[in-house]
Amino acid sequence: MPLIALLSAVLLAGVEQLIEWRYGPMGIIGLLLLTIGLKARSPLCSSIGAVVLAMTVTAPAT
């Protein structure tokens, strides 16, 4: 059980770093809102996070 928790924490940290590197602070904010919304079962919060992530991913490169 502790091994699964450790692996999931490492995976989550890796995903967060990838999003931060690729999409910047708005990507982290979107991921955070999406995660909080899913854990709290709040459709509004998770929807806002999903929209922020979608807008960040589909934004034109500068």
GILINQUI-V124258 format. One record per residue. N is the residue number from 1. SS is DSSP state (H for helix, E for strand, L for the rest). NEAR is the number of other ideal C-beta (glycine too) atoms within 12 Angstrom. Layout:
# GILINQUI-V124258
{{N/SS/NEAR} {N/SS/NEAR}}
This chain:
# GILINQUI-V124258
{{1/L/7} {2/H/8} {3/H/9} {4/H/10} {5/H/11} {6/H/12} {7/H/13} {8/H/14} {9/H/14} {10/H/14} {11/H/14} {12/H/17} {13/H/14} {14/H/14} {15/H/22} {16/H/23} {17/H/16} {18/H/16} {19/H/27} {20/H/20} {21/H/13} {22/H/19} {23/H/25} {24/H/20} {25/H/16} {26/H/22} {27/H/27} {28/H/24} {29/H/24} {30/H/32} {31/H/32} {32/H/25} {33/H/28} {34/H/30} {35/H/23} {36/H/19} {37/H/23} {38/H/18} {39/H/13} {40/H/14} {41/L/10} {42/L/16} {43/H/14} {44/H/16} {45/H/22} {46/H/23} {47/H/18} {48/H/22} {49/H/30} {50/H/21} {51/H/20} {52/H/28} {53/H/29} {54/H/19} {55/H/17} {56/H/26} {57/H/19} {58/H/12} {59/L/16} {60/L/7} {61/L/9} {62/L/4}}
